[in-house]
Amino acid sequence: MTWLVEQKRTWAEWVALRVLQVGPIPKHVAIIMDGNRRYARKEHKETLDGHTQGFHKLTEVLSWGLDIGIKEVTVYAFSIENFKRSKQEVDGLMKLAAQKFAMLWNTYEQEKMKEYGVCIRVIGNLDLLPAHVRMGISKAMLATKNNKRCYLNLAMAYTSREEITNAITEMSCGVEEKQILQTDVSELLLDSCLYTAGMQDPELYVRTSGEVRLSDFLLWQSGFSCMFFTKVLWPEFTIWHMFGAIFYFQRHFHTLSKAKCESEAQRQLAVEESDIECCHVLYGEKVTQEQIASYAAARKRRIEIFLHDLKDRRWEYLKINMHCVVFNVYLKQICK
Protein backbone atom coordinates (compact mmCIF):
# COMPACT_ATOMS: atom_id res chain seq x y z
CA MET A 1 0.00 0.00 0.00
CA THR A 2 1.53 3.30 -1.13
CA TRP A 3 1.29 6.65 0.65
CA LEU A 4 -0.04 8.22 -2.56
CA VAL A 5 -3.10 6.56 -4.06
CA GLU A 6 -3.91 7.64 -7.60
CA GLN A 7 -7.69 7.76 -7.93
CA LYS A 8 -9.93 8.58 -10.86
CA ARG A 9 -12.81 10.86 -10.01
CA THR A 10 -16.31 10.06 -11.18
CA TRP A 11 -18.20 12.56 -13.34
CA ALA A 12 -20.39 13.50 -10.35
CA GLU A 13 -17.32 14.05 -8.14
CA TRP A 14 -15.71 16.35 -10.73
CA VAL A 15 -18.88 18.38 -11.05
CA ALA A 16 -19.16 18.79 -7.26
CA LEU A 17 -15.47 19.65 -7.10
CA ARG A 18 -15.77 22.37 -9.73
CA VAL A 19 -18.77 23.88 -7.96
CA LEU A 20 -16.91 23.97 -4.61
CA GLN A 21 -13.84 25.54 -6.21
CA VAL A 22 -15.92 28.60 -7.10
CA GLY A 23 -15.78 29.43 -3.38
CA PRO A 24 -12.86 29.53 -0.92
CA ILE A 25 -11.01 26.24 -0.40
CA PRO A 26 -9.31 25.69 3.00
CA LYS A 27 -5.55 25.70 2.57
CA HIS A 28 -5.07 23.68 5.77
CA VAL A 29 -7.39 20.96 7.09
CA ALA A 30 -6.92 19.32 10.52
CA ILE A 31 -8.52 15.90 11.09
CA ILE A 32 -9.16 13.76 14.16
CA MET A 33 -9.33 10.30 12.58
CA ASP A 34 -11.72 8.80 15.11
CA GLY A 35 -13.60 5.51 14.84
CA ASN A 36 -10.99 2.94 13.77
CA ARG A 37 -11.65 0.65 16.74
CA ARG A 38 -15.41 0.91 16.41
CA TYR A 39 -15.10 0.13 12.72
CA ALA A 40 -13.07 -3.01 13.53
CA ARG A 41 -15.73 -4.18 16.01
CA LYS A 42 -18.47 -3.41 13.52
CA GLU A 43 -16.72 -5.51 10.84
CA HIS A 44 -15.78 -8.26 13.36
CA LYS A 45 -12.08 -7.68 12.79
CA GLU A 46 -9.03 -7.25 14.99
CA THR A 47 -8.43 -3.75 16.39
CA LEU A 48 -5.20 -3.36 14.41
CA ASP A 49 -7.11 -4.09 11.19
CA GLY A 50 -9.25 -1.04 11.95
CA HIS A 51 -6.14 1.11 12.35
CA THR A 52 -4.73 -0.29 9.09
CA GLN A 53 -7.93 0.67 7.30
CA GLY A 54 -7.59 4.09 8.91
CA PHE A 55 -4.15 4.51 7.32
CA HIS A 56 -5.54 3.49 3.93
CA LYS A 57 -8.23 6.14 4.31
CA LEU A 58 -5.54 8.73 5.11
CA THR A 59 -3.78 7.99 1.82
CA GLU A 60 -7.10 8.53 0.02
CA VAL A 61 -7.63 11.86 1.78
CA LEU A 62 -4.17 12.97 0.67
CA SER A 63 -5.20 12.17 -2.92
CA TRP A 64 -8.45 14.14 -2.51
CA GLY A 65 -6.50 17.10 -1.15
CA LEU A 66 -4.31 17.20 -4.25
CA ASP A 67 -7.41 17.26 -6.48
CA ILE A 68 -9.36 19.75 -4.36
CA GLY A 69 -6.48 22.18 -3.83
CA ILE A 70 -5.87 21.65 -0.11
CA LYS A 71 -2.21 22.48 0.53
CA GLU A 72 -1.84 21.05 4.03
CA VAL A 73 -3.44 18.24 6.06
CA THR A 74 -2.70 17.63 9.74
CA VAL A 75 -4.02 14.42 11.32
CA TYR A 76 -4.13 13.23 14.93
CA ALA A 77 -2.30 9.93 14.47
CA PHE A 78 -1.40 9.08 18.08
CA SER A 79 -2.08 11.04 21.27
CA ILE A 80 0.09 10.86 24.37
CA GLU A 81 -3.10 9.64 26.07
CA ASN A 82 -3.14 6.65 23.69
CA PHE A 83 -0.16 5.18 25.55
CA LYS A 84 -2.70 4.26 28.26
CA ARG A 85 -4.30 1.71 25.95
CA SER A 86 -3.45 -1.98 26.18
CA LYS A 87 0.18 -2.92 25.52
CA GLN A 88 -0.92 -5.13 22.66
CA GLU A 89 -2.70 -2.28 20.88
CA VAL A 90 0.09 0.26 21.49
CA ASP A 91 2.76 -2.20 20.29
CA GLY A 92 0.64 -2.97 17.24
CA LEU A 93 0.25 0.72 16.43
CA MET A 94 3.99 1.34 16.81
CA LYS A 95 4.72 -1.60 14.51
CA LEU A 96 2.23 -0.29 11.96
CA ALA A 97 3.77 3.19 12.13
CA ALA A 98 7.29 1.79 11.67
CA GLN A 99 6.15 -0.23 8.65
CA LYS A 100 4.47 2.74 6.99
CA PHE A 101 7.42 5.07 7.54
CA ALA A 102 9.80 2.37 6.26
CA MET A 103 7.85 2.42 2.99
CA LEU A 104 9.12 5.97 2.45
CA TRP A 105 12.70 4.71 2.34
CA ASN A 106 11.84 3.00 -0.93
CA THR A 107 13.30 4.85 -3.93
CA TYR A 108 10.05 4.51 -5.90
CA GLU A 109 8.02 5.94 -3.02
CA GLN A 110 10.45 8.85 -2.59
CA GLU A 111 10.30 9.62 -6.31
CA LYS A 112 6.51 9.59 -6.16
CA MET A 113 6.53 11.96 -3.20
CA LYS A 114 8.91 14.22 -5.11
CA GLU A 115 6.74 14.10 -8.25
CA TYR A 116 3.66 15.25 -6.32
CA GLY A 117 5.67 17.56 -4.05
CA VAL A 118 4.48 15.97 -0.79
CA CYS A 119 6.39 16.82 2.39
CA ILE A 120 5.90 14.60 5.46
CA ARG A 121 6.21 16.29 8.86
CA VAL A 122 5.67 14.72 12.29
CA ILE A 123 4.83 16.86 15.32
CA GLY A 124 4.85 15.81 18.96
CA ASN A 125 7.18 14.69 21.72
CA LEU A 126 9.12 12.15 19.67
CA ASP A 127 11.19 11.11 22.70
CA LEU A 128 8.14 9.15 23.89
CA LEU A 129 8.19 6.93 20.80
CA PRO A 130 10.28 3.76 20.38
CA ALA A 131 13.71 4.22 18.78
CA HIS A 132 12.83 2.35 15.58
CA VAL A 133 9.76 4.55 15.07
CA ARG A 134 11.85 7.70 15.63
CA MET A 135 14.29 6.45 13.02
CA GLY A 136 11.49 5.93 10.51
CA ILE A 137 10.09 9.38 11.21
CA SER A 138 13.52 11.01 10.91
CA LYS A 139 14.27 9.37 7.57
CA ALA A 140 10.83 10.23 6.19
CA MET A 141 11.05 13.89 7.21
CA LEU A 142 14.60 14.33 5.96
CA ALA A 143 13.83 12.54 2.67
CA THR A 144 10.82 14.75 1.87
CA LYS A 145 11.81 18.08 3.45
CA ASN A 146 12.49 19.78 0.10
CA ASN A 147 9.04 18.97 -1.31
CA LYS A 148 6.93 22.13 -1.19
CA ARG A 149 3.68 21.56 -3.09
CA CYS A 150 1.68 20.12 -0.18
CA TYR A 151 2.24 18.93 3.39
CA LEU A 152 1.04 15.97 5.42
CA ASN A 153 1.55 16.58 9.14
CA LEU A 154 1.20 13.63 11.51
CA ALA A 155 0.67 14.40 15.19
CA MET A 156 2.27 11.52 17.12
CA ALA A 157 2.90 11.38 20.87
CA TYR A 158 1.11 14.70 20.82
CA THR A 159 -1.21 16.77 22.98
CA SER A 160 -1.68 20.54 22.87
CA ARG A 161 -0.93 20.90 26.57
CA GLU A 162 2.44 19.21 26.13
CA GLU A 163 3.15 21.27 22.99
CA ILE A 164 2.41 24.58 24.72
CA THR A 165 4.40 23.55 27.80
CA ASN A 166 7.36 22.69 25.56
CA ALA A 167 7.10 26.04 23.76
CA ILE A 168 7.12 27.90 27.08
CA THR A 169 10.16 25.88 28.16
CA GLU A 170 11.96 26.80 24.92
CA MET A 171 11.29 30.51 25.51
CA SER A 172 12.37 30.25 29.16
CA CYS A 173 15.65 28.66 28.12
CA GLY A 174 16.15 31.41 25.54
CA VAL A 175 15.70 34.05 28.24
CA GLU A 176 17.96 32.19 30.68
CA GLU A 177 20.69 31.82 28.05
CA LYS A 178 20.27 35.53 27.15
CA GLN A 179 19.37 34.82 23.53
CA ILE A 180 16.17 36.80 24.00
CA LEU A 181 14.86 39.20 26.63
CA GLN A 182 11.91 38.54 28.90
CA THR A 183 10.14 41.43 27.17
CA ASP A 184 10.52 39.60 23.82
CA VAL A 185 8.11 36.90 24.98
CA SER A 186 4.71 37.27 23.31
CA GLU A 187 1.89 35.26 21.75
CA LEU A 188 3.59 35.69 18.38
CA LEU A 189 6.85 34.24 19.72
CA LEU A 190 5.02 31.34 21.36
CA ASP A 191 3.44 30.61 17.96
CA SER A 192 6.92 30.23 16.51
CA CYS A 193 8.07 27.88 19.30
CA LEU A 194 5.25 25.36 18.87
CA TYR A 195 5.79 22.08 17.03
CA THR A 196 3.70 23.62 14.22
CA ALA A 197 6.08 26.55 13.74
CA GLY A 198 6.08 27.61 10.11
CA MET A 199 2.71 25.99 9.42
CA GLN A 200 -0.47 27.91 8.72
CA ASP A 201 -3.21 27.51 11.33
CA PRO A 202 -5.93 25.08 10.19
CA GLU A 203 -8.91 26.74 8.58
CA LEU A 204 -11.10 23.61 8.70
CA TYR A 205 -11.14 21.17 11.62
CA VAL A 206 -12.85 17.80 11.03
CA ARG A 207 -13.69 15.06 13.51
CA THR A 208 -15.31 11.77 12.57
CA SER A 209 -17.25 9.13 14.58
CA GLY A 210 -19.83 11.43 16.20
CA GLU A 211 -17.66 12.63 19.09
CA VAL A 212 -17.99 16.41 19.60
CA ARG A 213 -14.76 17.35 21.41
CA LEU A 214 -11.25 18.44 20.48
CA SER A 215 -9.30 15.87 22.52
CA ASP A 216 -6.35 18.21 23.17
CA PHE A 217 -5.54 18.52 19.45
CA LEU A 218 -4.23 21.83 18.04
CA LEU A 219 -6.06 23.85 20.70
CA TRP A 220 -3.82 26.90 20.33
CA GLN A 221 -3.92 26.81 16.52
CA SER A 222 -7.67 26.23 16.05
CA GLY A 223 -9.03 29.36 17.70
CA PHE A 224 -10.45 30.55 14.37
CA SER A 225 -10.98 27.21 12.65
CA CYS A 226 -14.33 26.09 11.28
CA MET A 227 -15.37 23.00 13.28
CA PHE A 228 -17.07 20.18 11.37
CA PHE A 229 -18.25 17.05 13.20
CA THR A 230 -19.65 14.01 11.40
CA LYS A 231 -21.00 10.70 12.73
CA VAL A 232 -19.32 8.56 10.07
CA LEU A 233 -16.44 6.35 11.29
CA TRP A 234 -13.04 7.32 9.91
CA PRO A 235 -12.48 4.25 7.64
CA GLU A 236 -15.93 4.94 6.11
CA PHE A 237 -15.21 8.63 5.45
CA THR A 238 -15.72 9.42 1.73
CA ILE A 239 -14.89 12.28 -0.58
CA TRP A 240 -18.55 13.34 -0.32
CA HIS A 241 -18.12 13.81 3.44
CA MET A 242 -15.08 15.97 2.64
CA PHE A 243 -17.13 17.96 0.15
CA GLY A 244 -19.75 18.49 2.86
CA ALA A 245 -17.12 19.72 5.29
CA ILE A 246 -15.73 22.18 2.73
CA PHE A 247 -19.22 23.48 1.91
CA TYR A 248 -19.83 24.00 5.64
CA PHE A 249 -16.50 25.87 5.83
CA GLN A 250 -17.48 28.12 2.93
CA ARG A 251 -20.69 29.14 4.70
CA HIS A 252 -18.69 30.42 7.70
CA PHE A 253 -15.54 31.56 5.89
CA HIS A 254 -16.06 35.34 5.92
CA THR A 255 -17.08 35.52 9.61
CA LEU A 256 -14.06 33.46 10.73
CA SER A 257 -11.65 35.31 8.43
CA LYS A 258 -12.73 38.67 9.79
CA ALA A 259 -12.36 37.50 13.41
CA LYS A 260 -8.91 36.06 12.68
CA CYS A 261 -7.68 39.26 11.00
CA GLU A 262 -8.86 41.32 13.98
CA SER A 263 -7.07 38.98 16.40
CA GLU A 264 -3.82 39.08 14.42
CA ALA A 265 -3.95 42.88 14.36
CA GLN A 266 -4.44 42.99 18.14
CA ARG A 267 -1.52 40.61 18.72
CA GLN A 268 0.75 42.73 16.52
CA LEU A 269 -0.41 45.86 18.32
CA ALA A 270 0.46 44.26 21.67
CA VAL A 271 4.04 43.68 20.45
CA GLU A 272 4.34 47.27 19.25
CA GLU A 273 3.01 48.63 22.55
CA SER A 274 5.52 46.46 24.40
CA ASP A 275 8.34 47.97 22.31
CA ILE A 276 7.19 51.49 23.25
CA GLU A 277 7.03 50.60 26.97
CA CYS A 278 10.55 49.15 26.83
CA CYS A 279 11.81 52.32 25.15
CA HIS A 280 10.26 54.40 27.93
CA VAL A 281 12.17 52.30 30.47
CA LEU A 282 15.42 52.78 28.54
CA TYR A 283 15.12 56.40 27.44
CA GLY A 284 12.63 58.05 29.79
CA GLU A 285 9.26 59.63 29.10
CA LYS A 286 10.14 61.15 25.74
CA VAL A 287 11.06 58.62 23.08
CA THR A 288 11.50 59.19 19.35
CA GLN A 289 10.25 57.11 16.46
CA GLU A 290 13.87 56.35 15.60
CA GLN A 291 14.48 54.88 19.06
CA ILE A 292 11.32 52.75 18.84
CA ALA A 293 12.27 51.56 15.34
CA SER A 294 15.81 50.75 16.50
CA TYR A 295 14.55 48.79 19.50
CA ALA A 296 12.03 46.88 17.34
CA ALA A 297 14.76 46.01 14.82
CA ALA A 298 17.04 44.73 17.62
CA ARG A 299 14.18 42.63 19.03
CA LYS A 300 13.48 41.12 15.60
CA ARG A 301 17.17 40.22 15.17
CA ARG A 302 17.29 38.55 18.60
CA ILE A 303 14.16 36.55 17.87
CA GLU A 304 15.33 35.57 14.38
CA ILE A 305 18.61 34.20 15.76
CA PHE A 306 16.80 32.40 18.59
CA LEU A 307 14.26 30.80 16.24
CA HIS A 308 16.96 29.87 13.71
CA ASP A 309 18.87 28.04 16.45
CA LEU A 310 15.67 26.31 17.59
CA LYS A 311 14.94 25.15 14.05
CA ASP A 312 18.51 23.89 13.64
CA ARG A 313 18.28 21.94 16.90
CA ARG A 314 15.09 20.24 15.76
CA TRP A 315 16.61 19.17 12.45
CA GLU A 316 19.77 18.02 14.22
CA TYR A 317 17.58 15.95 16.56
CA LEU A 318 16.19 14.07 13.55
CA LYS A 319 19.66 13.44 12.12
CA ILE A 320 20.98 12.17 15.46
CA ASN A 321 18.00 9.83 15.95
CA MET A 322 18.43 8.40 12.48
CA HIS A 323 22.18 7.82 12.73
CA CYS A 324 22.10 6.52 16.33
CA VAL A 325 19.64 3.77 15.43
CA VAL A 326 21.52 2.91 12.24
CA PHE A 327 24.74 2.65 14.26
CA ASN A 328 23.07 0.38 16.83
CA VAL A 329 21.85 -1.92 14.04
CA TYR A 330 25.39 -1.98 12.64
CA LEU A 331 26.82 -2.90 16.05
CA LYS A 332 24.36 -5.80 16.41
CA GLN A 333 25.34 -7.10 12.99
CA ILE A 334 29.11 -7.03 13.59
CA CYS A 335 28.70 -8.53 17.08
CA LYS A 336 26.86 -11.63 15.80
C-alpha positions in Angstrom: 0.0 0.0 0.0 1.5 3.3 -1.1 1.3 6.7 0.7 0.0 8.2 -2.6 -3.1 6.6 -4.1 -3.9 7.6 -7.6 -7.7 7.8 -7.9 -9.9 8.6 -10.9 -12.8 10.9 -10.0 -16.3 10.1 -11.2 -18.2 12.6 -13.3 -20.4 13.5 -10.4 -17.3 14.1 -8.1 -15.7 16.3 -10.7 -18.9 18.4 -11.0 -19.2 18.8 -7.3 -15.5 19.7 -7.1 -15.8 22.4 -9.7 -18.8 23.9 -8.0 -16.9 24.0 -4.6 -13.8 25.5 -6.2 -15.9 28.6 -7.1 -15.8 29.4 -3.4 -12.9 29.5 -0.9 -11.0 26.2 -0.4 -9.3 25.7 3.0 -5.6 25.7 2.6 -5.1 23.7 5.8 -7.4 21.0 7.1 -6.9 19.3 10.5 -8.5 15.9 11.1 -9.2 13.8 14.2 -9.3 10.3 12.6 -11.7 8.8 15.1 -13.6 5.5 14.8 -11.0 2.9 13.8 -11.6 0.6 16.7 -15.4 0.9 16.4 -15.1 0.1 12.7 -13.1 -3.0 13.5 -15.7 -4.2 16.0 -18.5 -3.4 13.5 -16.7 -5.5 10.8 -15.8 -8.3 13.4 -12.1 -7.7 12.8 -9.0 -7.3 15.0 -8.4 -3.8 16.4 -5.2 -3.4 14.4 -7.1 -4.1 11.2 -9.2 -1.0 11.9 -6.1 1.1 12.3 -4.7 -0.3 9.1 -7.9 0.7 7.3 -7.6 4.1 8.9 -4.1 4.5 7.3 -5.5 3.5 3.9 -8.2 6.1 4.3 -5.5 8.7 5.1 -3.8 8.0 1.8 -7.1 8.5 0.0 -7.6 11.9 1.8 -4.2 13.0 0.7 -5.2 12.2 -2.9 -8.4 14.1 -2.5 -6.5 17.1 -1.1 -4.3 17.2 -4.2 -7.4 17.3 -6.5 -9.4 19.8 -4.4 -6.5 22.2 -3.8 -5.9 21.7 -0.1 -2.2 22.5 0.5 -1.8 21.1 4.0 -3.4 18.2 6.1 -2.7 17.6 9.7 -4.0 14.4 11.3 -4.1 13.2 14.9 -2.3 9.9 14.5 -1.4 9.1 18.1 -2.1 11.0 21.3 0.1 10.9 24.4 -3.1 9.6 26.1 -3.1 6.6 23.7 -0.2 5.2 25.6 -2.7 4.3 28.3 -4.3 1.7 25.9 -3.4 -2.0 26.2 0.2 -2.9 25.5 -0.9 -5.1 22.7 -2.7 -2.3 20.9 0.1 0.3 21.5 2.8 -2.2 20.3 0.6 -3.0 17.2 0.3 0.7 16.4 4.0 1.3 16.8 4.7 -1.6 14.5 2.2 -0.3 12.0 3.8 3.2 12.1 7.3 1.8 11.7 6.2 -0.2 8.7 4.5 2.7 7.0 7.4 5.1 7.5 9.8 2.4 6.3 7.9 2.4 3.0 9.1 6.0 2.4 12.7 4.7 2.3 11.8 3.0 -0.9 13.3 4.9 -3.9 10.1 4.5 -5.9 8.0 5.9 -3.0 10.4 8.8 -2.6 10.3 9.6 -6.3 6.5 9.6 -6.2 6.5 12.0 -3.2 8.9 14.2 -5.1 6.7 14.1 -8.2 3.7 15.2 -6.3 5.7 17.6 -4.0 4.5 16.0 -0.8 6.4 16.8 2.4 5.9 14.6 5.5 6.2 16.3 8.9 5.7 14.7 12.3 4.8 16.9 15.3 4.8 15.8 19.0 7.2 14.7 21.7 9.1 12.1 19.7 11.2 11.1 22.7 8.1 9.2 23.9 8.2 6.9 20.8 10.3 3.8 20.4 13.7 4.2 18.8 12.8 2.4 15.6 9.8 4.6 15.1 11.9 7.7 15.6 14.3 6.5 13.0 11.5 5.9 10.5 10.1 9.4 11.2 13.5 11.0 10.9 14.3 9.4 7.6 10.8 10.2 6.2 11.1 13.9 7.2 14.6 14.3 6.0 13.8 12.5 2.7 10.8 14.7 1.9 11.8 18.1 3.5 12.5 19.8 0.1 9.0 19.0 -1.3 6.9 22.1 -1.2 3.7 21.6 -3.1 1.7 20.1 -0.2 2.2 18.9 3.4 1.0 16.0 5.4 1.6 16.6 9.1 1.2 13.6 11.5 0.7 14.4 15.2 2.3 11.5 17.1 2.9 11.4 20.9 1.1 14.7 20.8 -1.2 16.8 23.0 -1.7 20.5 22.9 -0.9 20.9 26.6 2.4 19.2 26.1 3.2 21.3 23.0 2.4 24.6 24.7 4.4 23.6 27.8 7.4 22.7 25.6 7.1 26.0 23.8 7.1 27.9 27.1 10.2 25.9 28.2 12.0 26.8 24.9 11.3 30.5 25.5 12.4 30.3 29.2 15.7 28.7 28.1 16.1 31.4 25.5 15.7 34.1 28.2 18.0 32.2 30.7 20.7 31.8 28.0 20.3 35.5 27.2 19.4 34.8 23.5 16.2 36.8 24.0 14.9 39.2 26.6 11.9 38.5 28.9 10.1 41.4 27.2 10.5 39.6 23.8 8.1 36.9 25.0 4.7 37.3 23.3 1.9 35.3 21.8 3.6 35.7 18.4 6.8 34.2 19.7 5.0 31.3 21.4 3.4 30.6 18.0 6.9 30.2 16.5 8.1 27.9 19.3 5.3 25.4 18.9 5.8 22.1 17.0 3.7 23.6 14.2 6.1 26.6 13.7 6.1 27.6 10.1 2.7 26.0 9.4 -0.5 27.9 8.7 -3.2 27.5 11.3 -5.9 25.1 10.2 -8.9 26.7 8.6 -11.1 23.6 8.7 -11.1 21.2 11.6 -12.9 17.8 11.0 -13.7 15.1 13.5 -15.3 11.8 12.6 -17.3 9.1 14.6 -19.8 11.4 16.2 -17.7 12.6 19.1 -18.0 16.4 19.6 -14.8 17.3 21.4 -11.3 18.4 20.5 -9.3 15.9 22.5 -6.3 18.2 23.2 -5.5 18.5 19.4 -4.2 21.8 18.0 -6.1 23.9 20.7 -3.8 26.9 20.3 -3.9 26.8 16.5 -7.7 26.2 16.1 -9.0 29.4 17.7 -10.5 30.6 14.4 -11.0 27.2 12.6 -14.3 26.1 11.3 -15.4 23.0 13.3 -17.1 20.2 11.4 -18.2 17.0 13.2 -19.7 14.0 11.4 -21.0 10.7 12.7 -19.3 8.6 10.1 -16.4 6.3 11.3 -13.0 7.3 9.9 -12.5 4.2 7.6 -15.9 4.9 6.1 -15.2 8.6 5.4 -15.7 9.4 1.7 -14.9 12.3 -0.6 -18.6 13.3 -0.3 -18.1 13.8 3.4 -15.1 16.0 2.6 -17.1 18.0 0.1 -19.8 18.5 2.9 -17.1 19.7 5.3 -15.7 22.2 2.7 -19.2 23.5 1.9 -19.8 24.0 5.6 -16.5 25.9 5.8 -17.5 28.1 2.9 -20.7 29.1 4.7 -18.7 30.4 7.7 -15.5 31.6 5.9 -16.1 35.3 5.9 -17.1 35.5 9.6 -14.1 33.5 10.7 -11.7 35.3 8.4 -12.7 38.7 9.8 -12.4 37.5 13.4 -8.9 36.1 12.7 -7.7 39.3 11.0 -8.9 41.3 14.0 -7.1 39.0 16.4 -3.8 39.1 14.4 -4.0 42.9 14.4 -4.4 43.0 18.1 -1.5 40.6 18.7 0.7 42.7 16.5 -0.4 45.9 18.3 0.5 44.3 21.7 4.0 43.7 20.4 4.3 47.3 19.2 3.0 48.6 22.6 5.5 46.5 24.4 8.3 48.0 22.3 7.2 51.5 23.3 7.0 50.6 27.0 10.5 49.1 26.8 11.8 52.3 25.1 10.3 54.4 27.9 12.2 52.3 30.5 15.4 52.8 28.5 15.1 56.4 27.4 12.6 58.0 29.8 9.3 59.6 29.1 10.1 61.1 25.7 11.1 58.6 23.1 11.5 59.2 19.4 10.2 57.1 16.5 13.9 56.3 15.6 14.5 54.9 19.1 11.3 52.8 18.8 12.3 51.6 15.3 15.8 50.7 16.5 14.5 48.8 19.5 12.0 46.9 17.3 14.8 46.0 14.8 17.0 44.7 17.6 14.2 42.6 19.0 13.5 41.1 15.6 17.2 40.2 15.2 17.3 38.5 18.6 14.2 36.6 17.9 15.3 35.6 14.4 18.6 34.2 15.8 16.8 32.4 18.6 14.3 30.8 16.2 17.0 29.9 13.7 18.9 28.0 16.4 15.7 26.3 17.6 14.9 25.2 14.0 18.5 23.9 13.6 18.3 21.9 16.9 15.1 20.2 15.8 16.6 19.2 12.4 19.8 18.0 14.2 17.6 15.9 16.6 16.2 14.1 13.6 19.7 13.4 12.1 21.0 12.2 15.5 18.0 9.8 15.9 18.4 8.4 12.5 22.2 7.8 12.7 22.1 6.5 16.3 19.6 3.8 15.4 21.5 2.9 12.2 24.7 2.7 14.3 23.1 0.4 16.8 21.9 -1.9 14.0 25.4 -2.0 12.6 26.8 -2.9 16.1 24.4 -5.8 16.4 25.3 -7.1 13.0 29.1 -7.0 13.6 28.7 -8.5 17.1 26.9 -11.6 15.8 
